[in-house]
Amino acid sequence: MASQATFKSIKAVIPLLDRVLVQRFKPETKTATGIFLPASATSNPLPEATVIAVGPGAPNKDGTVIPTTVKAGDRVLLPGWGGNAIKVGEEEYFLFKDAEILAKIKE
């Protein structure tokens, strides 16, 4: 369940350390031919998301900051579980650790 935000814009959220703020793609509710899909067919979130913001990185054992592997605007593949949900208005965003992101999608 998402926590309701007390700020007006998602731009106010700046991830810390190796956290990555993403917005999942919404499943299509209508097919290309115009057929509306039932809610049960579109209830599962898609595993793809767009990166909104990233933290500066996390320090390793030696204290050197290791930057995140993704940047704002990247398309990524997410696991089916995890992440902390943040809701701003009607939009839902998620915070993941950089290591939890499965892949970067290049197209």
N, C-alpha and C positions, 0 to 999 in steps of 0.2 A: 504494500500500500504506500502511496506517495505522500510525503509530507507537504502540506500547503505552504508555499513561500510567503514571506512577509515583505518581499521586494517587488517592484513593478516590472522589471525587465530581467531577462536571463543574462544580459550583458553585465549585470552587477555581480555575477558569480565568477570568481576567479579561482580555479582549482589550485590546491596546494600540492607540493612535492610531485609525485608521479601520477597524480590523478588526471583523468581525462573526462571532460563533460561532453556527452553525446546526445543526439536526438534520434530515436529509432524511426525508420521509415514506417509509414502507416500502410496497412494492407489495403489494396484496392477494394472498394465496395461495389464497383460496377465493372463488368467485363468490357472488352473492346467492342463487342456487338450490342452493348446497352443492357445486358441482363444484370439486374441487381442481385448481389450475393447475400445470403442470409447472415445474420450476425454470428452464428455459430461457425461459419466458414472463415470469418475474418477476425475471430477473437484472439488468436495467438499472435503475439508480436513477431515481426520479421527480424531475423538475426542481423540485418544490415542497419547501419546508422551513419549519420554525418557527425564528424567531430566539430563541436562548437568552440571549445577552448581547452587548453592544456596547461598543466602546471610546469614549473621550471625543471623538474626532475628530482630524483631522490639521491641522497649521498650513499656511496658504497662504503665498505669497511675502512678505507683509507681517508674518507671524508671528501673525496672527489664527487662532484655532482654529475650524475649520469642523466643526460637529457632524455625526454620521452621520444619514442620512435615514431609518433604521429604528430601532425600539426593541424591547426584549424582548417576546416574545409575538406579534409580527407574522408573518403568512404571506408568504413571498416566493417569487419565481420565480428559479431559478438557471440559469446556463449549463450545458451538458452536460459541461463540462470545468472543471478548475481547482479551487482550494481546497486547503488542507492538511488531511489527515485526522488525527483524534485518536481513539483507541479507549480507552474506559473500560469495563472489563469486557467485556460483549457488545455494548454500544452504541457506535455510530460517529458522530462529530461532525465538522464541517468549519469551518475558518476561511477566510473570504473577505474581500477588501477591499470597502469599501462601494460603490465604483464598479463592481465586478464583478457586483453584484446587478442583475438585469434589471428587476424590477418588484416592487411591493408588491401583494398580493392583498387586496381588501376584499370581504368577504361578510357 
